């Protein structure tokens, strides 16, 4: 059910964007939980750096989850809030319970960020087609943050860091 929105977006546009935004906020929740889990369980010689990195990531993801949910309400929608329903709408599956080596955890995080980036880009295109510049702006900020997190994860997964504990010389 979609209510009138205070931002003046035509109802047809809101009807198309709200479900896409809801999928994004549900995907963000899954990513938030995954980062938090990895933050709790990280061990090893780079513990402190990774622990803080993962904390920054889950805090940032949470911030954008809230912003996207707020945008949904501004468009007249109701964000999905039940965890089971969020998991169904998420484009990223919850990682199974248990502990993973940090390399595998970061690989899962990178895959999730890539999936999120693709979803956000597609929704930016839809927002542009529907002339919803406010949603486009929110999503562009989210996309930049998502791409930055993915880029930083890629650095942690570099050959000479986690596998051998030796930083490259040069």
Secondary structure by P-SEA (a helix, b strand, c coil): ccccccccccaaaaaacaaaaaaaaaaaaaaaaaaaaaaacccccaaaaaaaaaaaaaaaaaaaaaaaaaaaaaacccccccaaaaaaaccccccccccccaaaaaaaaaaaaaaaaaaaaaaaaaaaaacaaaaaaaaaaaaaaaaaaaaaaaaaaccccccccccccc
